[in-house]
Amino acid sequence: MLFTRKAPKIEDTPVTVLDRPLQAKPVEAGSEEYFKEYTELANRVKAYVPDLIDERFKRFLNQHDIPVFNLQEVIKYMDAKAKKEVKNGWSWHPYRQKDRTDRVFGSHTPVYSDWYTSWVYDKPIPLHALKKVALIEQHFGDQIKLFVSDYAVVNPDPFLMALVVYSSERLRLGEGRYVIDVWDEPGFGLEQMLK
């Protein structure tokens, strides 16, 4: 062996003996300080932590006074509307290309209900909804996906949903899904808004 190294004996290693372990006041998990530190560290190491993004988004909605519709009530409303007007149900469409995801949620039997469809929504949305999209984009970038409900009629009444990308199972349970706007079709129309 060219290089040999003598392992230190345990008795040669200095040890500081304390009367009692040192204590520090822990930062509470729900405190603003904890939340801020966790967010900074997760961002620094580029970790995608859905629970953290979800908590940040809830705080964001409260700070910006953006009310949220009850998801189960929206599903029931849309199921009833789609059943009355069409036979094949309804689905959520990514608002933009970058909102597409590999996750699935909803049901497709016997008809589509609350189902994720990958084709991008191709109709205009009203200014009040577009302002929310821009605000979310400014604060969250690609961390929040946006979807618009739709079904096969000429003038559906769409809802806008913000989504934190959890596992498909958690999304099916409604976690990380926030319905944040709705509008009447064709009532808002760009032409009417510009008059």
ZILIN-V283532 format. One record per backbone hydrogen bond with DSSP energy under -0.5 kcal/mol. CO is the residue of the C=O (numbers start at 1). NH is the residue of the N-H. If there is no record, write none. Layout:
co nh
CO NH
CO NH
//
This chain:
co nh
2 4
5 7
9 12
9 13
10 13
12 14
15 17
16 18
24 26
26 28
28 31
31 35
32 36
33 37
34 38
35 39
36 40
37 41
38 42
39 43
40 44
41 45
42 47
43 46
47 49
48 50
49 52
49 53
50 54
51 55
52 56
53 57
54 58
55 59
56 60
57 61
58 62
59 63
60 64
61 66
62 65
65 67
69 179
70 74
71 75
72 76
73 77
74 78
75 79
76 80
77 81
78 82
79 83
80 84
81 85
82 86
88 112
89 152
90 115
91 150
92 117
93 148
94 121
96 99
97 100
105 116
107 113
112 90
113 107
115 92
115 117
117 94
126 129
126 130
127 131
128 132
129 133
130 134
131 135
132 136
133 137
134 138
135 139
136 140
136 141
137 141
140 143
141 144
143 165
145 163
146 95
147 161
148 93
150 91
151 153
153 156
156 158
158 183
159 149
160 180
160 181
161 147
162 178
163 145
164 166
167 171
168 172
169 173
170 175
171 174
174 177
176 164
176 178
178 162
178 180
179 69
181 160
184 188
189 193
190 194
191 195
192 195
//
